[in-house]
Amino acid sequence: MAKPVTKYICQNCGYVSLRWLGKCPECDSWNTFVEEIVHTDKHKLKSKSSDILSAKLTNLSKVADINITEDKRIISTIEELDRVLGGGIVPGSVVLVGGDPGIGKSTLMMQLSDKIKNNTILYVSGEESPKQIKLRCERLGFAHDEFYILSETSLEIIAAIVDKLKPDIVIIDSIQTIYRNELESSPGSVSQLRESTAAVIQIAKAKNISFFLIGHITKEGFIAGPKVLEHMVDTVLQFEGERTHAYRVLRAIKNRFGSTNEIGIFEMTGTGLVEVRNPSEVFLSQRSKGISGSTVSASMEGTRPILIEVQALVSSSGYSVPQRTATGFDYKRLAILIAVLEKKIGIHLSKFDVFINIAGGIKIDEPSIDLAAAISICSSFKDTSIDHDMLILGEIGLSGEIRGISFAERRIQEAIKLGFKKVVLPKGNMKNFKPSKEIEYIPVESIQDAIRLIL
């Protein structure tokens, strides 16, 4: 059998070179050459072309004739994980799990293995020995009879063992350590990552085995390897959280079998990850009363509302250019809110440092907490506290208007459960509400109205 030939191909224009080049001579792009396998046995390919065509035709079927009853999702009983995956693990799917070092990716996979009963699970580790994995199992109280450990990095050996064992779920920790013998490049390189992932996907689809691939994170916060890796797999999960905080957030960046809006929240303890069933109560548990610069808003994470504390601090700047720092909040949104406050309210912050933080280490992207952030900034600037039982909702436009938000009723119901008595919301959302004895509605049309009524 002829050994496959490797060539270097520019990922920008497709220029082919026999050796690696830093700069492409065709499109002048830098660091775009990637090693790829090129099969040169043309005679062999021609002889098998008719067989390949006949095999493809046998796989042709009508959508009405496809039976999917046997491919039910595997329920892990970890509700936070099942929610993010879209209701459970789809057989034959490939899930890429990324996160910072030490965030808890391996712990999550081990607990997933322990929870799934009546299924054979193969844990492939390229970084730890079987004894090290056994120590983690004992620490987590692991008890699973059909759990197998393989310390191997060669994809060919892994594929042979999978073919013999026939597991239901395979966990590879991590994909950066796996290599194919056909490639001469080292494990973790772009070519090895892409070719190894492609082979894993082929095994998963052909044998209907679910794969979980743990991926490393670069300094920029992205999963290491080519961006095409995320397009190849079925689901991409991001495990987020500050290492100084106990809480972890599992977020779906891509999901072919469910929504990408759902998140799962866990707490890291000495015995592993624990699900947080009521995140709103947890995030507000350490909130102090009677302090300035603190407000409460509600964010929709998929179908679940979460109450969060928005903190702001405005202090005199000792620099010619004042600092603008956002933690868990979009920095660009902060710049917009400061500009609106200066233009419409007359609060001049050009000589003040502005810091904003979402308590608990969670990151919020939606604009419905704009008004809460702006009120927190004004509260800290004036050193005036806000009612402890007030919820603030609303998106702020560039002209200072308060725009309507979605799922306002769900957010307010979550606030009522936790004992909030007042809610500030856009006037446009009031048409869906009637006067209530449980909570007082305070509708606002502009940022000027909100400042006047709240502060």
NORJORA-V74738 format. One record per residue. PSI is psi in radians with two decimals (* if undefined). OMEGA is omega in radians with two decimals (* if undefined). D_LAST is the distance of its C-alpha to the last C-alpha in whole Angstrom. Layout:
PSI;OMEGA;D_LAST
PSI;OMEGA;D_LAST
This chain:
2.20;-3.13;79
2.42;3.14;78
2.33;3.12;75
2.49;3.14;72
2.41;3.10;71
2.38;3.07;68
2.87;-3.14;67
2.18;-3.04;64
2.31;3.09;62
2.20;-3.12;59
-0.09;-3.14;56
-0.79;-3.07;55
-0.19;3.11;58
0.17;3.13;61
2.36;-3.07;63
2.34;3.10;66
2.61;3.12;67
-0.26;3.11;69
2.88;-3.10;67
2.40;3.10;64
2.47;3.10;62
-0.65;-3.12;59
2.32;-3.14;59
2.18;3.13;60
-0.23;-3.10;63
-0.85;-3.06;62
0.03;3.09;58
0.43;3.09;58
2.57;-3.11;55
2.47;3.03;55
0.75;3.13;55
-0.04;-3.11;55
2.29;-3.11;59
2.38;3.12;59
2.30;3.14;62
2.67;3.11;63
2.28;3.11;66
2.02;3.12;69
2.21;-3.05;71
-0.04;-3.13;75
1.41;-3.04;77
-0.64;-3.13;78
-0.71;-3.14;81
-0.68;3.14;79
-0.68;3.13;76
-0.68;-3.12;79
-0.47;-3.11;81
0.00;-3.06;78
-0.70;3.13;76
-0.67;3.11;78
-0.69;3.12;77
-0.73;-3.13;73
-0.75;3.13;73
-0.64;3.11;75
-0.68;3.11;73
-0.68;-3.11;70
-0.56;3.12;71
-0.39;3.11;72
-0.05;-3.13;68
2.25;-3.11;67
2.73;3.08;66
2.60;-3.13;64
-0.52;3.14;61
-0.40;-3.11;62
-0.09;-3.10;65
2.19;-3.13;62
2.07;-3.11;62
0.13;-3.10;58
-0.52;-3.10;59
-0.22;-3.10;60
0.94;3.11;57
2.67;-3.13;54
2.57;3.05;51
2.07;-3.11;52
2.17;-3.10;49
-0.23;-3.04;48
0.02;2.94;46
1.69;-2.96;43
-0.69;-3.12;41
-0.68;3.11;38
-0.75;3.13;41
-0.63;3.12;43
-0.77;-3.12;39
-0.65;-3.14;39
-0.20;3.12;43
0.30;3.11;42
0.08;3.14;44
-3.10;-3.11;47
2.18;3.12;49
2.18;3.10;51
2.37;-3.13;55
0.08;-3.13;56
2.73;3.10;52
2.06;-3.06;52
2.21;3.09;48
2.12;-3.10;47
2.06;-3.13;45
2.73;3.12;43
2.84;3.14;41
2.72;3.08;41
2.34;3.10;43
0.14;-3.09;43
-0.43;3.11;40
0.37;-3.12;42
-0.85;-3.14;44
-0.65;3.10;48
-0.74;3.12;46
-0.73;-3.14;45
-0.64;3.10;48
-0.73;3.11;50
-0.60;3.05;48
-0.74;3.14;48
-0.64;-3.11;52
-0.58;-3.07;52
-0.50;-3.08;50
1.92;-3.12;52
2.83;3.09;56
0.50;3.09;59
2.48;3.10;58
2.24;-3.07;60
2.33;3.08;58
2.13;3.13;59
1.94;-3.13;57
2.08;-3.12;58
2.20;3.06;57
0.05;-3.06;58
-0.41;-3.07;56
2.71;3.08;57
2.82;3.10;60
-0.59;3.13;61
-0.69;3.11;61
-0.69;3.12;57
-0.66;3.11;56
-0.66;3.09;58
-0.70;3.10;56
-0.66;3.11;53
-0.74;3.13;54
-0.64;3.13;55
-0.61;-3.12;51
-0.02;-3.10;50
0.70;-3.02;52
2.38;3.10;54
1.67;-3.13;56
2.13;-3.05;58
-0.61;-3.06;61
0.84;3.14;61
2.09;-3.08;59
2.49;-3.13;61
2.33;3.10;60
2.10;3.08;62
1.66;-3.03;62
2.61;3.11;63
-0.21;3.13;61
2.14;-3.10;64
-0.59;3.14;63
-0.74;3.11;67
-0.72;3.12;67
-0.76;3.14;64
-0.67;3.13;65
-0.70;3.14;68
-0.66;3.08;67
-0.70;3.13;64
-0.59;-3.13;67
-0.76;-3.08;69
-0.61;-3.10;67
1.03;3.14;65
2.85;3.06;61
-0.59;-3.12;59
2.39;3.07;56
2.27;3.10;56
2.16;3.13;54
2.09;-3.08;54
1.72;0.00;53
2.94;-3.10;52
-0.40;3.13;53
-0.29;-3.13;54
-0.15;-3.08;56
2.49;3.13;59
2.75;3.03;61
2.45;-3.07;64
-0.44;-3.10;68
-0.43;-3.10;68
2.42;-3.14;66
-0.20;3.14;67
2.78;-3.07;63
2.72;3.08;61
2.47;-3.11;59
-0.21;3.11;55
2.90;-3.08;56
-0.80;-3.10;55
-0.74;3.13;59
-0.73;3.14;59
-0.83;-3.07;55
-0.78;-3.12;56
-0.67;3.12;60
-0.76;3.12;59
-0.70;3.11;56
-0.70;3.12;58
-0.68;3.10;61
-0.74;3.13;58
-0.69;3.12;57
-0.73;3.10;61
-0.75;-3.10;62
-0.78;-3.10;59
-0.65;-3.09;59
-0.65;-3.05;63
0.02;3.11;63
0.78;3.14;60
2.36;3.11;58
2.30;3.14;55
2.40;2.97;54
2.10;-3.14;51
2.08;3.08;51
2.24;-3.09;49
2.51;3.10;48
2.85;-3.13;47
2.41;3.09;43
3.07;3.12;44
-0.48;3.14;42
-0.13;3.12;40
0.20;3.14;39
2.74;3.09;41
2.25;-3.06;44
2.51;-3.14;47
3.11;-3.12;50
2.61;3.13;50
-0.43;3.14;47
-0.35;3.12;50
-0.69;3.14;50
-0.48;3.12;47
-0.40;-3.10;48
-0.69;-3.06;52
2.93;-3.12;50
-0.65;-3.06;49
2.43;3.07;46
2.05;3.12;43
2.35;3.11;41
2.14;3.12;39
1.95;-3.00;38
2.85;3.07;35
2.67;3.07;33
2.38;-3.12;33
-0.36;3.10;36
-0.18;3.10;34
2.70;-3.12;32
-0.27;-3.02;34
2.49;3.13;32
2.52;-3.14;34
2.19;3.07;33
2.07;-3.03;36
2.42;3.10;36
1.99;3.07;38
-0.60;3.11;39
2.44;3.14;42
1.92;3.11;43
-0.23;-3.06;46
0.28;-3.14;46
-3.01;-3.10;42
2.63;3.05;39
0.14;-3.11;37
-0.26;-3.09;34
2.59;3.03;34
2.69;3.04;34
2.42;-3.07;35
2.26;-3.13;33
2.80;3.03;36
2.23;3.14;36
2.14;3.12;38
3.14;-3.14;40
-0.33;3.13;43
0.33;3.10;45
-2.88;-3.11;44
2.37;3.13;41
2.33;3.14;39
2.45;3.05;37
1.82;-3.05;34
-0.57;-3.14;34
1.40;-3.07;30
-0.53;-3.14;28
-0.81;-3.13;25
-0.62;-3.13;25
-0.79;-3.08;27
-0.40;-3.14;24
0.04;-3.02;22
-0.52;-3.09;24
0.29;-3.13;23
2.33;-3.14;19
2.66;3.12;18
2.61;3.01;16
0.43;3.10;13
2.68;3.14;13
2.74;3.07;11
0.31;-3.13;11
2.18;3.08;12
2.90;3.12;12
2.31;3.08;15
3.10;-3.11;16
2.28;3.11;20
2.47;3.08;23
2.03;3.06;26
1.61;-3.04;29
-2.07;3.14;32
0.09;-3.04;32
2.16;3.06;30
2.47;3.13;26
2.16;3.08;25
2.34;-3.08;21
2.69;3.06;20
2.17;3.12;18
2.02;-3.10;16
2.49;3.09;16
2.60;3.09;15
2.15;3.11;16
2.10;-3.11;16
2.77;-3.14;19
2.41;-3.09;21
2.44;3.07;24
0.17;-3.11;28
2.77;3.09;29
-0.56;3.05;30
1.98;-3.08;28
2.67;-3.13;25
2.54;3.04;25
1.88;-3.05;23
2.27;3.14;24
2.24;3.09;23
2.00;-3.09;24
0.07;-3.11;25
2.59;-3.10;23
2.18;-3.10;25
-0.68;-3.14;25
-0.65;3.08;25
-0.64;3.11;22
-0.74;3.12;20
-0.69;3.12;22
-0.78;-3.12;21
-0.70;3.11;17
-0.71;3.12;17
-0.71;3.12;19
-0.73;3.13;17
-0.69;3.13;14
-0.68;-3.07;17
-0.79;-2.99;18
-0.52;-3.09;16
-0.43;-3.11;12
0.32;3.08;15
1.93;-3.08;14
2.00;-3.07;17
0.30;-3.08;18
-0.31;3.12;22
0.29;-3.10;22
2.48;2.99;20
2.42;-3.13;21
2.13;3.10;19
2.40;3.10;20
2.46;-3.03;19
2.41;2.99;20
1.95;-3.03;21
2.50;3.09;22
-0.09;3.12;25
0.17;3.13;27
2.64;3.11;27
2.30;-3.11;27
2.30;-3.11;25
-0.41;-3.02;26
2.64;-3.05;24
0.00;-3.09;22
-0.20;3.12;20
0.21;3.12;17
-0.84;-3.07;16
-0.69;3.12;13
-0.68;3.12;12
-0.73;3.14;14
-0.71;3.12;12
-0.64;3.11;8
-0.71;3.11;10
-0.80;3.13;11
-0.67;3.14;8
-0.74;3.12;7
-0.65;-3.14;11
-0.72;-3.13;11
-0.09;-3.11;9
0.83;-3.13;10
2.30;-3.13;7
2.84;-3.11;8
2.64;3.13;7
2.30;-3.07;9
-0.45;-3.07;13
0.55;-3.11;14
2.30;3.05;12
2.37;-3.08;14
2.16;-3.12;13
2.56;3.04;15
2.55;3.04;16
2.42;-3.10;18
2.22;3.06;17
3.01;-3.09;20
-0.40;3.11;21
0.11;3.10;20
0.03;3.13;17
2.65;3.09;18
1.99;-3.06;17
2.67;-3.12;20
2.75;-3.13;21
2.86;3.12;22
2.74;3.09;25
0.66;-3.13;26
-0.62;-3.10;23
-0.72;3.14;25
-0.70;3.13;26
-0.75;-3.10;23
-0.66;3.11;21
-0.64;3.09;25
-0.65;3.11;24
-0.66;3.12;21
-0.66;3.13;22
-0.57;-3.10;25
0.16;2.99;23
0.31;3.10;21
2.48;-3.04;18
-0.32;-3.11;17
2.59;3.06;14
2.20;3.04;14
2.15;-3.06;12
2.83;3.14;15
2.53;-3.13;17
-0.49;3.13;18
-0.39;3.11;22
-0.17;-3.06;22
-0.35;-3.12;21
-0.32;-3.13;25
0.01;-3.06;26
2.61;3.03;24
2.75;3.12;25
2.38;-3.08;23
2.56;3.08;23
-0.31;-3.07;24
-0.56;-3.07;23
2.58;-3.14;19
2.25;3.13;17
2.31;3.09;16
1.65;-3.11;13
2.48;3.11;15
2.60;3.14;13
-0.47;-3.08;16
2.92;3.12;14
-0.51;3.08;12
-0.74;3.11;10
-0.71;-3.12;10
-0.78;3.13;8
-0.72;-3.10;5
-0.71;-3.07;6
-0.54;-3.06;6
-0.75;-3.06;4
*;*;0
